[in-house]
Amino acid sequence: MAQVSITLPDGSKKEAEAGISIADFVKNHIGPGLAKAAVFARINGQDVDLSRTLDADASLQIFTSKNPEALEVARHDAAHIVADAVQQLFPGTQVTIGPVIEEGFYYDFYRLKDGKPSPFTPEELEQIEKRANEIVARDVPFKRTEVLAADAVKLFEGKGEKFKVEIVNDIVAKGAKTLTLYAHGDWIDFCLGPHGPSTGKIGVIKLLSSSGAYWRADQTREQLQRIYGISFFDKKGLEAWQKVREEAAKRDHRRLGRELDLFHFHPVAPGSAFWTPRGTVLYQALSDWMRRLTREDGYVEIKTPLIFNKQLWMKSGHWDKYQDNMFLVKDSDSGELDFGVKPMNCPSHHIYFGFGKHSYRDLPMRLHTQDVLHRNEAAGALGGLTRVRQFAQDDAHIYCREDQISDEVFRFVKLLDRVYNAVGLKYEAKLSTRPANKLGDDALWDRAEGALKNCLETMKVAYEVKPGDGAFYGPKIDFVVSDSIGRKWQLGTMQLDYIAAERFDLSYVGDDNKEHRPVVLHRAIFGSFERFIAILIEHFAGNFPLWLSPVQATIVTIADRQVDHARKLQQELARRGFRVEFDDRGLSMQKKIRDLEISKMPYVLVIGDREVEANGAAPRRHGGEDLKTMSIDAIAELFGKESRIPDGSA
């Protein structure tokens, strides 16, 4: 019998008979323990089911429940199970798509009641969840079959699944002759896979919520009902996630933003925050910090117009590719929508660079901007500060020679390190490579991707490759931070752009006296101020470090006779640069302290007769730690130490 040579991740090779299934190969040639734990496999970089066969020499990697990739596959399995459960409980409901998302999965359904779209009730979600877990418990095998496209169309037409028919026809129109179907029991779906070996591998399914959606996100098409869910390999994983979710609810920046009086939203300006005096202090502290850091790092700050003629947006490509996300403005002469409010700073920075002649000695030029931006996000996508229509970024563009790329990326990551370390955010890097709709040839992309990869490896920054996730104009490094309860947020980015200089005819004179195109690096650390503040609120649970806290201390008195001293203390500390308030409400001292503790005030300065005599106050830290009576100078020294912005350097 013909043999195949299989290379394992550790470099070892094993021989096996050709045509053996991956499951049997693992069981017979590696071990029954791994075979039992396996969820799916990767052959020569392609993810496949364990039932697939080994027909030629190949590299093989097995994924178990210990791998995060396996959980994604199990959640895709869970989406199929939920769809099955829905159709068992509610006959006549049609299925559409059910992808894995960042946290869990969803499945979209089309169902009508009395001719109208019919949302799922909380009681129905409970029924669906119960039935889904019953299907999991039955441990039904997933079976993959490959069929002719025409047969797939007939299958779904016979089932009355018009949305599946539409999907299949679209794929056939692109030239597909065969399709893959996956079945568990009697339920069958069109799917690319891979799937786990059986429903029992999923573990446990929890349904979270339901909402409305439109088929293919088109508001002119059918209204669907979306069910969100999550799954884990065991109940222990689900319980741990639920604890994090409960903690996240306590930290919700929308609730804390109201309670701490930082910002508000109003229907007259959807997706645009009203910053209170306290919120503005927080915002400005971050803005001033970033201005100082960039100034020290060789950036210059500029401001550019808010509204530009469509000629700019046509040159940048936004008029064709991004117009739906822009706010358009009528020209007062033509009456046409010939202007756009800027959704990003890049094109205006390119215009600015083009104002002058540049020598190779002038580069790199680092331009920093914190201008307000606007994007016409869909109303349903808006959510607190994390998804808004009006925002500002710590935006910058670096114009450099190709031989300066590595130094500039290194310099940027060093600055990013300082910022994230200063606020206690750990990060991981993701290198996104060329997408299918890329501009430029492969040789150019090879250089660009190689430059970023070399930078990360030289700096010993661990990274994950995200194939095909780069921007159309170049590869990028995205920085994903983990907050204090382990949630991940995408924040910083460094994007390498060889295309902008060509589009905007940007050049510099090299040491050979000839004109050359600069390379453009798009970069941000905060991302948007709004999103960064939302993350910080939840990361710190509103307990900001002293340098960030909008109010650093509040003074309370035991009796009215200490009021004059309290006001003098407030004025003196304010003169020394500290943000201090005096609580003169007609409440007892104990009630004031309770209120201030709830409002997460970093320090309460208690004043009684002893403190008046000592010309000071008794500081009380948030959390209940009482310090001894201290003089004004001692309090100022304490606050001075704690309100210094951490350097953050590694």
Secondary structure, 3 states (H helix, E strand, C coil): CCEEEEECCCCCEEEEECCEEHHHHHHHHCCHHHHHHEEEEEECCEEECCCCEECCCEEEEEEECCCHHHHHHHHHHHHHHHHHHHHHHCCCCEECCCCEECCEEEEEEECEECCEECCCCHHHHHHHHHHHHHHHHCCCEEEEEEEEHHHHHHHHHHHCCHHHHHHHHHHHHCCCCEEEEEEECCEEEECCCCCCCEHHHHCEEEEEEEEEEEHHHCCCCCEEEEEEEEEECCHHHHHHHHHHHHHHHHCCHHHHHHHCCCEECCCCCCCCCEECHHHHHHHHHHHHHHHHHHHHCCCEECCCCCEEEHHHHHHHCHHHHCHHHCCEECCCCCCCCCEEECCCCHHHHHHHHCCCCCEHHHCCEEEEECCEEECCCCHHHCECCCECCEEEECEEEEEECHHHHHHHHHHHHHHHHHHHHHCCCEEEEEEECCCCCCCCCHHHHHHHHHHHHHHHHHCCCCEEEECCCCECCECEEEEEEECCCCCEEEEEEEEEECCHHHHCCCCEECCCCCEECCEEEEEECCCEHHHHHHHHHHHHCCCCCCCCCCCCEEEEECCHHHHHHHHHHHHHHHHCCCCEEECCCCCCHHHHHHHHHHCCCCEEEEECHHHHHCCEEEEEECCCCECCCEEHHHHHHHHHHHCCCCCCCC
